[in-house]
């Protein structure tokens, strides 16, 4: 095949990030089974990676470098972060429940634990340090504008350079779950940000748009195509599990402001993901390149759709949902690996 700019995009979805984490671990493992690829990593094979919320955290985990310029963490390590630290991040003390009226009068969870975990894994790295161009979404609630964190914007630009720990905190500051993130750029500019899922839970179209504007021949990426169009791209977009809870008229007609909070967030996130998938299907089909756009959206199986259900049973069920998708779609996934390596 002709050379392609390879793009990875990962949706938001809280603890359901276990699902794309499981699938991407399989893909990295399969790549490493191929001759000559034994010591390569996921980030070695993509020109651009995009993520929203939990997908933004995974993106940074795959791209943060070690002292030799390789990825500091494997996909297996990234998956284990979710399995091991999820229960700590989504935990509440009795006092937290009381002072927030169980999430009605304040954020459901304290940000102390997630701040601690992000600091542990990302330390003092700046977004400019990441290994590949990236798009990580967030929203500025003070200035009312979308925010796209990008490695390239941070290079030699202290106005747009942020600590990775603050970027991941901002993209995952889900309204009602965590308080907004108040972060500072390298030059001291302060922003108040919330989860990018409020406008781009599926960031694949954002990644496509970013790639169109880049001259990859001048960047340290696997491919060197300048300003690619859809016919020059391969996109792998991974969701965090199909969420299709039904809302019925008899109940919905009685909802007020509080009653609509959860359904609106749910519908907004799933609706955005489906719309982006539709748009990219149309774009790639129009250029007769449809076989190079892949949307993976597994079912949840026995897992709970709630993005903060970190019970031991649900963590196992989410992991199992990812494994079941791999088992049922192994040929498709191996074909994707072929395209990644072509």
N, C-alpha and C positions, 0 to 999 in steps of 0.2 A: 504494500500500500504506500501511498504518498506520505511524507512526513506530516504529522499532526501536532498541533499544540494540545497538550493533555491537561485537562482541568478536572479537579476534584472539588465537589461541593457537598457540604454536610448541613442538614437541617438542624433547627432547634428542637427542644423537647425534654429538657431537664434530665432526669435519671434515665430516660429512654435512650440517651446517648450510648447506652450499653449495646443497643442493636447495631448501629453503624460501626461502633468500636469492634464488635465481634466480626462483622463482615470484612472490615478493612484489615483485621488481623489475619483472616483467612487469605485475603488477596496478597498481603505482604509475604506470608508463608509460601504461597504458591509461586510467587515471583522468585523467591530464594531457592526453590527447587529446580529452577531452570539453569542450564549450563552457563557458567560465567556470572551468575547473579547471586551466588551464595552469600556474599557479604554486603549486598545492597539493601537499601531501606526504602520504605514507601515514598518518602520525599525525594529520593533520587530520580523518580520516574514521572513526576508531575511538574509542569511549568508554572502552574498557578493553583492555589488551594483557597477555597472560600468556606466560611462557616458563620453560622448565626447561633448565638447563645451556647448551648452545649456543643454545637458544631464548631463554634469559635474556639472553645476550650480545646477540643480535639485537634483543630487546625494548628494551634500554637504548640500543642504537645508534640505533634509530628515535626514541626519546623524549628523548634528551639535547638540551637547548636550546642555541641560539646566543645571542648577546648581544641579539638582537631578538625572542626568544621563539619563533622557528621551530625546526624540527629542524636540528641542526647537520650531520647526515649524511643523504645520500640513500640510497635502497635500493641504488643502483649502488655507492656508496662502501662500504656495509656488505658487499656481496658481494665486492668487491675486497679487503677486509680479510682474508677467509678465503682467497682465492686467493693472496694475496701473503705473508701472515704465517703461514699454516698450517705450512709446512715448517720455520719457525724454532721455533714453539711445540712441535711434536712432533718434536724432534730430540734426540739423545743423544750425549754425548761418550763416548769410550772409558772414561773414568774413571767416568762415571755407570753404565755397563753393569757394570763390575767391582765397584764398591762396593755395588750393589743386587743382584748376582748375576742380572743381566739382568731385573730387576723382581721377583724372588722375595723378596728381603730388603729391599725398599724401593720407593718410588714409581718407576715406570718412567721418568718424566720429571722434570727439575728444574722448579721453579715460577718460576725467575728470569726466563725469557723471557716467559711469559704475564703475570707481574706487570708487567714493563716495558711490554708492549703495552697492557694495560688502563689503566695509568697514562697512557700517551701519548694514548689516545683519550678517556678520561673525566676525566682531570685531578682537580680538586678538587670536582667536582659532587657534591652530595648526592642521595640518592634523592628527597627532598622537592622537588628542582628539576625532576624529570622532567615532561614535558608532559601526561601523562594518568595516571589511576589505572592501577595495574599489579599483577600478582601474579608474583613471582619466587620459585621454590621452592628450599629448601635443608633440610638436616637437622643438628640439633645433637647431636653424638655424645656430649657430656659430660652434658647434661641429658636426653638421649634424648627429643627432641621435634621435631616438624615445625616449620619456620620458613617464614613467608610474608613476604617483603619487599614492602612496599607504599608507594607514594608518599604516600598519605593518612595512613598511620601515622606517617610521618616529619615531617609538617608540624607545626611548633611543638612537637615532642616529641623532645628530644635522646636519650631512651632508645631510641627506635625509628628514629632517623635514622642512616643509614650512607653512607659514600662509595660512589658507583656502582662505582668500580673494585674495592671490596671485596665488594660485592654480587655482581658478575659473577664474581669469583674464587671466592666461596663456592658459587654455584650450579653452577659447572663443575668443582669439585674431585672429579673422578670417582675413586672408590676403585681402587687399583692403578695408576692412570695418574699422578695428582698427589697430593702430600701434602695433608692437610686444611688448610682455610683458617682462620687465626686472625685474626679481625677485631675491630675496636673500634667501638662506636657513638659518637655525638657526645658523649655524657656519659662515655665511657671504659669502658663495659661490654664485657667481652671474651667472645667466643664462638668455639667450635671447630666448624667446619661442613664438611659434605661435599655432594656433588652431589645436587640435588633429585630426580634420576632414580631414586634408591633407593626412592622411594615414589610419585612422580608424574611419570614420564617424559613423559606426555601431561597437561599441566596444564589442559586445557579444562574439566574438571568443577570444578576449583578456581576457575577464572575465573567459571563459571556461579554457583557458590555465593557468591562475593564480590559479583557483580553483584546477586544477589537482596537483599543487605543494604544496598545503596547508594541514596541519594536523589540521582539524577543531576540533579535540578532545582536542586540547591545546588552543583553542581560545574561547573567550566569544561570541559565536553565538548560534542560536537555535538548531543546529544539531552538531553531534560529529564524523562525518565520516572522516577518515584519507585518504588523497590523493585520492579523489573520481575520478572515471571514468564517462563517459557519462551516464552509467546505474544507477549511484548514484545521478544524478543531475536532477533538474527541472529548466529550464531557461525560463524567461519571457523577451522577447526583444521587445521594443516599439520604433517605428519610429516616425518621425515628419510630416508625410503626404507624399503621393506619389507625386513625382515631375517628370513629364514626358513631358516637353516642347520639341517639335520637332524642329530639326535644319535641314534645307533643303539644298540640294546640290547647288542650284543656288545662295544662299547667302553665304554658307560656303566656297565655292571655292574662294571668294573674300576677305576673312578675312586674316588679318595679325596678328601681335602680340597682338595688342589692341583688335581686334575683337574676338580673341579666348579666352580672359581672362574669361569672364563670362561662356561661354559654357564648357570650360575645368573644371572649379570649379564645375559646376552643374553635369557634366557627372562623374567626379571623385568621388563626394560624393554619388550619387545614385548608381553608379557602385559598389563601395565598399560595400554599404549596401546590395545590391542584392547578391554579391559574398559571403559575410559572411553568409547570410541566406541559400544559397545553401550548403555551407560547413557544417554548423551545422545540416541541415536537413539530410545530408548524414551520419554524425557522429552518430546522435541519431537513425536514422533508422537502421544503422548497428548493434546497440546494442539492437534493439527491444524495444527502449524506446522513440519512436517518439511522443507518446502522452504527453510527458513531456517537449517537446520543443515547445514554442509558439512564433510566430512572428506576432506582431500586427503592421500593416502599413495602417492606415486609408486613405481614399481619402480626398482631400482638399475641396470637395464641392464647394462652391462659394468663397472660400478664395484664395488670391493671393499667389503664391509659393515663392515670394521674401522674403528672411529671414529678411529683414529690413522694411517691409511694416507695419507700426504701426498706420495706419489710424484707426479711431474708427470703421469704417465699417469692416476693415479686422480683427481687434481684435475680434469683435463679430463673424465674419465668421469662424475664427479658433476655437473659443470656440464651435461654433455650429457644426463644423466638428467632434470634439471630442464627443459631445453629440449625434450626429447622429450615430456614430460608436457604442456607448454604446447601443442605442436603437435597432439597427439592430443586435447586437451580444450579447445580454444580457445573453443568455444561456451559450455561450462560456465563457464569463467573469465570470459568477457565477461558472462554472466548474473550472476555474483557481483559484478562491477563495477557492473552496473545496480542490484543490491540495495544495495550500499554507498552509492551516490549517491542512491537514492530518498529 
